[in-house]
C-alpha cells in the first residue's frame, strides 16, 4: 500500500471480497436464506389445503408474469425485465438468485429495491385488501369439518417427493428447491439444535451479510443510474399486480366453495413468508375475532414460495435463449 486511498479500500471494501466471491457470485447467499425460510415454514397447511393454496398462489404470480413485457417495453433487456418482474413475488432470495444469473449489471439495485419494497406488503397490502374486498366479505368465518393433524412423517415425505419432482422439472431452480425443502426437513425431523442453527445462525447471518454487502456495493453511480427510476416504478407495479392477482384468486376459491371462504386469504399468495399471511389474519381480525384463516393463508403463502421458485427456474432457463 503506497497511498491512503488504497488503505481505505482494503479496510472498508476489499475485506468483503471473499464473502462476495464465495456467497454472491454463485448464488449461495440466496440458498442459505432459503434454507432458513424452510426451517420457519410449516408445510402441514399445504397438505391440508393443497388445491386452495396452489390456486391462489398461481393467481398471485400475476405481477411476476405481467411486469416482464412491461419492463421490456420500457427499454430493459429480457434478462433485466425477468429479474425486475420477480420483485412481484416479494421474495428477496429469489430476486437475488435471478438477478445474479440474468442481470449482473443491475443485480445490486434490483435486489435492494426488492428488499426495500418488502415493507410495502405490511404498509400497502392492508389498504389494497380493504379497497378490493367489502367489509362484510372480509368478516366471513370459514366453516370447515376437517382436517386431522398432519404428522411429521407425512411432511417429510412431502418434502422429499416435492423436492425431487421440482428439481427434475426445473433444474435451474434446483438449488433453491433443495435448500427450502432441506430446511423444512430438518425442522420436521425434530433435531432442535440443527433447526436453531439454520434459523438463528444461517438465516440471520446470511441476511446480515446480504444487507452489508449490498450496502457497500451501492455507490452513488448506482443510485444515479437512469434505469433506477423506472425500476422503482416497475417494482411497485409488480407488487400491486401480484396483490390484485392473489385477491382475485381468493374470490375464485370463494365462488368455487359456495361462498364458504374468505377472499382475504388471497393476499397471502404473495410469497413473503410469513408477512402476507399475518396481514391477511390481521385484516380479518379487524372485522371479527371469530374468523381464523391463518392455516389457509400459510398454505397459500408456502405455495407462493414454490410457484415463485418455479417461475424463477423458467426465467433463468428460457430468457437467455431469447
N, C-alpha and C positions, 0 to 999 in steps of 0.2 A: 504494500500500500504506500503510495507516494503522495496522494492528495487526500484532503479531509473528505471530499465528496465520495471517494471510493470507500473510506472507512464507514461513513454513514450508510452507504448502500449495503455493506456487509452486515452492519449491526441491525439495520431496520428492515431490509428486504431479502438479502440473499440467504439468510438463515432459514427462510421458509421454502427455499428451493427443493430440499429433499421431500418435504410434505407435498409440494405441488407435483413433483416427479412421480412419487410412489402412490399418491392418492387421487390426484386430479386427472393427470394425463391418461390414465387407464380406466377412469370411472369408478375406482374402488370406494371413494368417499360416498358416492350415491348408494352403493351396495351396503356399506356399513350403516348408513342412516336407515335404509330399507329393512335391514335385519332388526334394528331397534324397533321400527314400526311394527314388524311382525310379532315381536315379543309383547307389545301392548295391545295387540288385536285379538279378539275372540271370534274365531270362525264358527262358533256354535250358532250364532244368529244367522249366518249364511246357510247353514244346514237346516235350520228351522224354516226359513223363508227364502229359498233359493230363487224361485220364479219372480217374486216381488222385488227382491234386491237387484237381480240382474237386469230386469226390465227397466227399472228406474235408472240404474247405472248407465245403461246404454243410451237412454234419452239425455242423461246429464253430460254425455260427451258431445252435445251439440256445439258447444264453444270450441272444443278441440278440433272439430271437423270443419265447421263453417268459417272459422277465422283463417284457416290455411289459404283458401283462394283470395280472401280479402287482403291478407298480408302480401301475397304475391302480386296482386293488382296494384298495391301501393309501392312497389319497387323492390321488395325484398326478394332474395333468391329463394329457390324451393327449399333449401336446407334451413335458411333463416326463418322462413314462413312456417315450416313444420315445428321448429323449436319454439317459436313465439306462440303458436296455436296451442301448444301443450300447457301454457300458463292457465288455460281454461280448466285443466284438471286439478288445479290448486294443490299440486303435489311437487314440492321443490326438488327432491331427488330425481324425479322423472325428467323435469325440465333440464336439470344439470346434465344428466346422462345423455339426453338427446342433443343438447346444445354443444357438448363436447364432441359428439360424433358428426353433427351436421353443420354447426355454425361456430367454429372455434374462434373466429374473429370477434364475435358478439356474445360469446358464452358468459362473460362477466356481467354486462348489463342485463342480458336476458335472465340470468339466474337471480341477480339482485332484485329485478322487478318482480319476478315470480315470488320470492320470499317476502318482499315488501307488501305485495298485494294479498298475501295470505290473511293480513289483518282485515281486508275487505269482507272476508267470509264472516267475521264477527261483527264488523261495523255496518256492512251494507246488506247482507242477506236477510237479516230480520225485517228490514223495510221492504225488500222485494217480496218476502212471504206475505206481509200484511197487505201489500198492494195487489197481489195476484190471487190471494185466497180470502174469501169473505170470512167474517168473524164466526158465523155460525158453523161453517165447514171446518174451520180451524179447531173448533171445540168438540169435534166428533170423537167419541170413545169407541175404539175398535172392539167389537165383540168377537171373541175367539174361544174355541173349546179345546185348543191344543196349545202347546205341544210338550211332549216329555223332554226332560233334560237330555242334551247330547253328551255322551261320555267322552272322556279324553281319548279313548281308543278310536272312536269314530272320527274325532277331529284329526288325530294323527294319520288315519287312513286317508282322509280328505286331503291333508297336506301333501302326502306322498303322491297320490294319484293326480291331483290337480297340478302339482309341480312338474311331474313327468310329462303329462299331456301338453301343458302350456309351453314347456321348454322345447318339446319336439315340434309343436306347431309354430312357435315364434322364437327361433334360436337367437335372434338378435337381442331379444329382451331376456334371455335365459338367466344372465347374472342377477337381474332384478327379481325375477320369479324365485330363483333358488334362494336368494338372500331373505326374501319375505317369508317364504314357507319354512326355511330352516329356523328363522327366529321364532315363528309360531310353533314349530315342532318342539323346540327347546322349552317353550312356555308350557305346552301340554304334557311334556314328559315328566314334569314335576321336579326337575332339577333346579331348585331355588337359587343356588349360587350362580349357576350359569345364566339364569334369567336375569338376575340382578347385574351380572357382569355386562350382558348385552344392553340392558336398559340404562343402567347408571353410568357405565364407562363408555361402551361403544357408541351409543346413541348421542349422549351429551358431548362426549369428546369430539366425535365427528362433526356434530353441529357447530361446536365452538371453533374448530379448525376451519370449517367451511366458511363461517362468517368472517373469521380473522383474515383468511387468505383472500377472500373476495374483496374485503375492505382495502387490503394492501394493493390489490390489482386494480382497484377502481381509481384511476387517475383523473385529473381534470380533463384530459383529452378524451377520455371515455365518456364523461358526462356531457361534453360539448359536441359529441358526435351528432351530426344532423339526423341520424337514424333513431336517436333516443326518443324524441317527441312522438313520432308515430308508434314506436314500440310501447310507450306508456299508454297511448290510446288503445292500441290493439290488445294490450293486457286486460284493460277494463272491459273491452268488448267481449273478449273470450270468457272471462268470469261471469259477465252478465248473461251471455247466451247459455252458458252451462247451467247457471241457476234457473233460468227460464225453462230450459230443456228438462231439468230434473223435476221441476214442479209440474210440467206437462206430463211427464211420466207418472207422477203421483196421481194426477187427475185420471189418467187412463186406468191405473190399478183401481182407483176409486169407482170408476164405472164398471169395470170387469167384476169387481166384488159386490156389485149391487149396492153401492154407496156405503158399504161397511168397511171404510178405510179412510184414513186421514191423509189428504194430499200433501200436508206439510212435510211428511216423510221424504217427499221428492227432493227437497233441497239437500238432503244427506247423500244423494247420489254423487255430488261433487266430492271428490276423494280426498278431502283434507281431514285425515283421521286424528282425533275423533271430533274435531271442531264443529263440522256441519251437523253431525248427529246431535251434539249438545245444543246447537242453535235451534234445531227442529223441536227438541223436547222443551226448551225454554219458551219458544213461541206458543206451543200448545198449553204450557202451564200458565201463561198469561191469561188464557181464556178459562181453563178449568184445571183443577188439581187432580181430577179423576181419570185423566187420559194418559196412559203410559205407552209411548210409542218408541222408546229408546231401542228395543230389540229390533224392530223393523228398520229403524234409522241406521243402526250399526250394520245390519245386513246390506242395506244399500250402500253404506259407506265403504265397507270392505270390498264389495263387488265393484265399486267405483275405482278402487285401487287396482283391481285386476283388469278392468276394461281400459283404464288409462295406460297400464303397462302393455297391454295388447296393442293399443294404438301407437305407443312408443316404438314397439317392435316393428310394426308395419311401416311407420315413417322412416326409421333407421334403415330398413331393408329396401324399401322401394324408392324413396326420394333420391338417393344417389344415382338411380337409373334414369331419372328424368333429364 
